Amino acid sequence: IADLSEPDMKTFGGRQRVDVSIGVVVIAPSAWTGEDGSLAAGGLEALRRSVREALLGWGDGIAGLDVPFLYAGAEPVAAAPGRIAWREMFRPALFVEI
């Protein structure tokens, strides 16, 4: 979704830290919501949980990665008629070589 980096000449040394925002959009049939608009058990919430379980902490130990994937929140997003969509956001930090 976005990259954020602030130049720091004191620690430059040929590489720079970049905080990255990554989004994963989960889309499901709108029938997976209850009549009151809440998420139906086992529906979209199960998909969201599987994404979080797969990505939370991923990347630990990978060269160049300063901080593994950390959960940064979620929000609904626009979807086609008959669908519901939700964006899960994660923020790893990495070093890029200059």
DAFENJO-V193332 format. One record per pair of residues at least 6 apart in sequence whose ideal C-beta (glycine too) atoms are under 8 Angstrom apart, sorted by the first residue. I is the first residue (numbers start at 0). J is the second residue. D is the distance in Angstrom with one decimal. If there is no record, write none. Layout:
I&J&D  I&J&D
//
This chain:
0&20&4.4  0&21&6.5  0&22&4.6  0&88&6.8  1&19&7.6  1&20&4.5  2&17&5.2  2&18&7.3  2&19&5.4  2&20&7.5  3&17&7.1  3&18&4.6  3&19&7.9  3&20&7.5  4&15&5.8  4&16&6.5  4&17&4.4  4&18&6.9  4&95&8.0  6&15&7.0  7&15&7.7  11&97&7.5  13&96&6.3  13&97&5.5  14&94&4.6  14&95&6.4  14&96&5.2  14&97&6.2  15&94&6.8  15&95&5.6  15&97&5.9  16&65&5.8  16&92&5.9  16&93&7.4  16&94&5.6  17&92&6.8  17&93&5.7  17&94&7.4  17&95&5.6  18&90&6.2  18&92&4.9  19&90&6.6  19&91&5.5  19&92&6.9  19&93&6.5  20&71&6.7  20&88&6.1  20&89&7.7  20&90&5.5  21&68&7.4  21&88&7.0  21&89&4.9  21&90&7.4  21&91&7.0  22&86&4.7  22&87&6.9  22&88&5.1  22&89&7.8  23&50&5.2  23&54&7.1  23&86&7.0  23&87&4.8  23&88&8.0  23&89&7.5  24&76&6.1  24&84&5.6  24&85&7.2  24&86&5.0  24&87&7.9  25&43&6.5  25&46&4.6  25&47&5.8  25&50&6.1  25&84&6.9  25&85&5.1  25&86&7.8  25&87&6.8  26&78&5.9  26&82&5.4  26&83&7.2  26&84&4.7  27&42&6.1  27&43&4.6  27&46&6.1  27&82&6.9  27&83&5.7  27&84&7.9  28&81&6.5  28&82&6.4  28&83&7.6  29&78&8.0  29&81&5.4  29&82&5.9  29&83&5.0  31&38&7.1  31&39&5.0  31&42&3.1  31&43&5.1  31&83&6.7  32&38&6.0  32&39&5.8  32&42&7.1  32&43&7.3  32&83&6.1  33&39&5.2  38&44&4.7  43&83&6.0  43&85&6.1  47&73&6.9  47&85&6.0  47&87&6.1  50&87&5.0  51&70&6.2  51&87&6.3  54&68&4.8  54&87&7.7  54&89&5.5  55&68&6.2  55&69&7.5  55&70&5.6  55&89&7.6  56&67&5.1  56&68&6.3  56&69&7.9  57&67&6.0  57&68&4.6  58&64&4.8  58&67&4.2  58&68&5.7  58&91&5.8  59&67&4.3  61&67&7.9  63&93&5.5  63&94&5.1  63&95&7.9  63&96&7.9  64&91&6.3  64&92&7.5  64&93&5.1  64&94&7.8  65&91&8.0  65&92&4.3  65&93&6.0  65&94&5.9  66&90&7.7  66&91&5.8  66&92&4.0  67&91&6.0  68&89&4.4  68&90&7.5  68&91&4.9  69&89&6.5  69&90&5.3  69&91&7.1  70&87&7.7  70&88&7.7  70&89&6.2  71&88&4.3  71&89&5.8  71&90&4.4  72&88&5.3  73&85&6.0  73&86&6.3  73&87&4.9  73&88&6.3  74&85&7.3  74&86&5.6  74&88&7.7  75&83&7.3  75&84&6.8  75&85&5.6  75&86&7.7  76&84&4.6  76&85&6.8  76&86&4.9  77&84&6.9  78&84&3.7
//
